Amino acid sequence: MACVVAGGVVLPAARALLGTKAFAQAEDTMPKLEHSDPAAKALSYTHDAGTAKENPAWAEGEICSNCLHIQGGEGETWRPCAIFPGKRINADGWCSARVAKG
């Protein structure tokens, strides 16, 4: 439990100490999620939501950039995602774990 609490404190503290720009640079070093990744396959992830139209779970207008799980700066093409820790996803992509913001 102490590790979970520490993680919840360390990341915001690191962002505050390093500054948003330095933290964003660290995020930029994360690898992009590949379609071949087992988690990507399991959740039907694609870099281009237009190719998800065949998936029965997909709905018009659904893309990663308007998902609750996406992180990082608004307008960035490749951003971290809570569903795929340690990887960056395409903001124009889609996966079956998508949840609408707000």
N, C-alpha and C positions, 0 to 999 in steps of 0.2 A: 504494500500500500504506500509506503514511503516513496518508492520509485515513481509511482503514478502521480503523487502530489508534487514531487520534485520536478517531474517533467512538465507539469502544468505551470510551474513557477519559472523554470529555467528558460523555456522558449520565449515567453513574453519578456523576460529580463534580458535575454540575449538580443532580442530585437531592439529594446530600449537602449542597451549599452552600445551595440554596434551601429545603430541607426537603421532606418528602413532601407537605404540604398545598399549598405553592406550586407544586410540580411537577404535582400533580393538577389545580390550577386551569388550568395551561397546557394540559393534556390536554383539559380541558373546552371549550377554545376551538376544538379541531379539529372540522371539519364531520362530520356523520353520513354514513355511507356510504349512498348512494341506490341503489335497485334499478336505476336507469338507468345507473349507472356501468359502463363496459365491463368492468372487472375483476370487479365484482359479477355481471354477466350471465354472464361466462365461467365463474365458479365456482358458479353457481346460488344466490347469496346471497339470503337472505330474512330480514327482521326477526323473523319468527315461524316457528320450526321446525315448528310444526304444519302449515304450508302446504307443507312439503318432503316430505310423505308420498308424494306422487306420484313423487318422484325415486327411481330405483332404488338410488342410492348412500346414501340416508338409512336410518337404523336407529332403532328406538325408543329414546328417552332421549338421543339426540344433540342437544346444543345448544351454542352458543358458550361458555357459561360453564364447561363441562367439557371445553374444548378446550385443547390444549397451546399454541396460538398466541395466546390472549387475554391481554391485559395489563391493568394498572390495578388498582384496589382491588376486592377481593371484595365482592359485593353491589351494586356499581354497575350500573345498567341499561345505560348507553352507555359502552363501554370501547374503548381502542385495541387493535388486532390486528396482529400481525406480518405477516399476509398482505396487509393493506390499509393500508400505511404512510400516516400523515397523516390517517387517517379513523377514526371511532369506529363500532363495530358494536354491535348490540343483543345483550346477554348471552343473551336468549331466542331468538336467531336461529340460522341454520345455513348452512353452505356446504360444497361438495364437497371442500374442502381440509382439513376437520376431522380432527384427530388426537386421540385420547383422551389425557388427562393420565395420567401415571404408570405 
